[in-house]
Amino acid sequence: MRILGVDPGTRTAGYGCLEVRGGGAAPPMGSGVVSSDATPMAHRVGNLVQGVGRASVEVVGAGALRLGQSSDPIHQRLGRLALEMRRLFDEFRPTCLALEEAYFGKSVQSALRIGEARGVILAEAAAAGLAVEQFSPARIKRVVTGSGSADKAQVRETVQRSLGLPGPPETMDVSDALAVGLCCFEEARNFRFGAG
């Protein structure tokens, strides 16, 4: 199973591709495939990827897509995002796309821009025939750190520790994308195996 987590944006978009290996690995939630040797889940992803259960998770690739400045026309930045998503799908061949749901943060304008980026990403995923799972920001934080109100620094630190990275992800966009992927992994396992 290969999960591509994406933190959408119109200037910068983070991505993180996770490879799940081992008998306890779960397929995307909509695939209908169930593993026969599943074990109960630990409550935190950090415990899971460090050896609880039979699955291992490793980072195949991660980075930040630089789409342009806020002064660049939005249609050009969205066009770059579409091209980059196609490139990532070709490079990583993910089984599933994990994406943060839309939310109203600091401003309506910001939320609209994020919505535009999400639309491009979802359309490209549909064209590629990918399964798509979406999670609220609070859900991602709760699954990864144990607190739905964790800040970005806490998410970054937990992602680094959970995945055994030698250093913190290069940007918050990257750590957020990896967190979305980790959330998708645990949610898929919980959904299929009824572990809580």
C-alpha positions in Angstrom: 0.0 0.0 0.0 1.3 3.4 -0.9 -0.3 6.6 0.4 0.4 10.1 -1.0 -0.4 12.7 1.7 -0.9 16.2 0.4 -1.1 19.5 2.3 -2.9 21.8 -0.3 -1.8 25.3 -1.1 -1.7 27.7 -4.0 1.9 29.0 -3.3 3.3 26.0 -1.7 1.9 22.5 -1.4 3.5 19.8 0.8 3.6 16.1 -0.1 4.7 13.0 1.5 4.6 9.4 0.1 4.4 6.6 2.6 5.1 2.9 1.8 3.3 0.5 4.1 4.8 -3.0 4.2 4.0 -6.1 6.2 1.1 -8.4 7.0 -0.8 -5.9 9.0 -0.9 -3.3 6.2 -4.4 -2.2 5.3 -5.7 -1.2 1.9 -7.5 2.1 1.3 -10.9 2.2 3.1 -12.9 1.8 -0.1 -11.1 -1.1 -1.6 -12.9 -3.9 0.2 -9.8 -6.0 0.9 -9.2 -7.2 4.5 -5.9 -8.7 5.8 -6.3 -11.9 7.7 -3.6 -11.4 10.3 -4.4 -8.0 11.7 -3.6 -7.2 15.3 -5.1 -4.6 17.6 -3.9 -1.1 17.1 -2.0 1.0 19.5 -3.7 4.4 20.3 -1.0 6.5 18.6 0.5 6.3 15.1 3.9 6.9 16.7 3.6 3.6 18.6 2.3 1.8 15.5 5.1 2.6 13.2 7.7 1.8 15.8 6.6 -1.8 15.9 3.1 -2.4 17.3 1.3 -4.7 14.8 2.9 -6.3 11.8 3.1 -3.3 9.4 6.1 -1.0 8.9 5.8 2.5 7.4 8.6 4.3 5.6 8.9 7.6 3.7 9.4 7.0 0.0 9.6 10.7 -0.8 8.6 14.1 0.6 8.9 17.7 -0.3 7.3 21.0 -1.1 6.0 22.1 -4.4 6.8 25.8 -5.1 4.0 27.1 -7.2 4.8 30.8 -7.4 4.3 34.0 -5.5 1.0 35.5 -4.4 1.5 38.1 -7.1 1.5 35.4 -9.8 -1.9 34.9 -11.4 -3.9 32.2 -9.6 -4.7 30.3 -12.8 -1.0 29.9 -13.5 -0.3 28.6 -10.0 -3.2 26.2 -10.2 -1.9 25.0 -13.6 1.5 24.3 -12.1 -0.2 22.4 -9.2 -2.0 20.2 -11.7 1.2 19.4 -13.6 3.0 18.7 -10.4 0.3 16.4 -9.1 0.5 14.4 -12.3 4.2 14.2 -12.0 3.9 12.9 -8.4 1.3 10.3 -9.4 3.6 9.1 -12.1 6.7 9.1 -9.9 5.3 7.4 -6.8 2.4 5.3 -8.1 0.3 5.8 -5.0 -2.6 3.5 -4.1 -4.4 6.2 -2.3 -4.4 10.0 -2.0 -4.9 11.4 1.5 -6.0 15.1 1.7 -6.8 17.6 4.4 -10.5 18.7 4.3 -11.3 22.3 3.6 -11.6 24.5 6.7 -12.1 28.2 7.5 -9.0 29.4 9.1 -7.8 32.9 9.4 -9.8 34.4 6.5 -12.4 33.5 3.9 -10.0 34.5 1.1 -7.5 32.0 2.4 -10.1 29.3 2.7 -11.2 29.9 -0.9 -7.7 29.6 -2.2 -7.2 26.3 -0.3 -10.5 25.2 -1.8 -9.3 26.0 -5.3 -6.1 23.9 -4.7 -8.1 21.0 -3.3 -10.3 21.1 -6.4 -7.3 20.8 -8.7 -5.8 17.9 -6.6 -9.1 16.0 -6.4 -9.7 16.4 -10.2 -6.2 15.0 -10.9 -6.7 12.1 -8.5 -10.0 11.3 -10.2 -8.3 11.4 -13.6 -5.6 9.0 -12.3 -8.2 6.6 -10.8 -6.9 7.0 -7.3 -8.8 6.2 -4.1 -9.2 9.5 -2.1 -9.5 9.8 1.7 -10.1 13.2 3.3 -9.7 14.2 7.0 -10.4 17.3 9.0 -7.3 19.2 10.4 -8.5 18.4 14.0 -8.8 14.7 13.2 -5.3 14.5 11.7 -3.9 16.2 14.8 -5.8 13.9 17.2 -4.8 10.7 15.4 -1.1 11.7 15.0 -0.4 13.5 18.3 -3.3 12.6 20.5 -4.6 16.1 20.7 -7.0 17.8 18.2 -5.6 21.2 19.2 -1.9 20.4 18.7 0.1 23.1 16.9 2.2 22.7 13.8 5.4 22.3 15.8 4.0 19.4 17.8 2.7 17.7 14.6 6.2 18.2 13.0 8.0 16.7 16.1 5.6 13.8 16.3 5.9 13.0 12.6 9.7 13.1 12.8 9.7 10.7 15.8 7.0 8.4 14.5 8.7 7.9 11.1 12.2 7.8 12.6 13.4 10.7 10.4 17.0 11.9 11.1 15.8 15.5 11.2 12.5 17.4 11.1 10.7 17.6 7.7 12.0 20.5 5.7 8.9 22.7 6.1 5.6 22.6 8.0 3.9 21.9 4.7 5.9 18.7 4.4 5.3 17.6 8.0 1.5 18.3 7.5 1.5 16.2 4.4 3.2 13.3 6.2 0.7 13.7 9.0 -2.2 13.4 6.6 -0.7 10.2 5.2 -0.1 8.7 8.7 -3.7 9.6 9.6 -5.0 7.8 6.5 -2.9 4.7 7.4 -4.3 4.5 10.9 -7.9 5.3 9.9 -7.8 2.6 7.2 -6.6 0.0 9.8 -9.2 1.1 12.3 -12.0 1.1 9.8 -11.1 -2.4 8.5 -10.2 -4.1 11.7 -12.5 -2.4 14.2 -9.5 -1.4 16.5 -10.0 1.7 18.5 
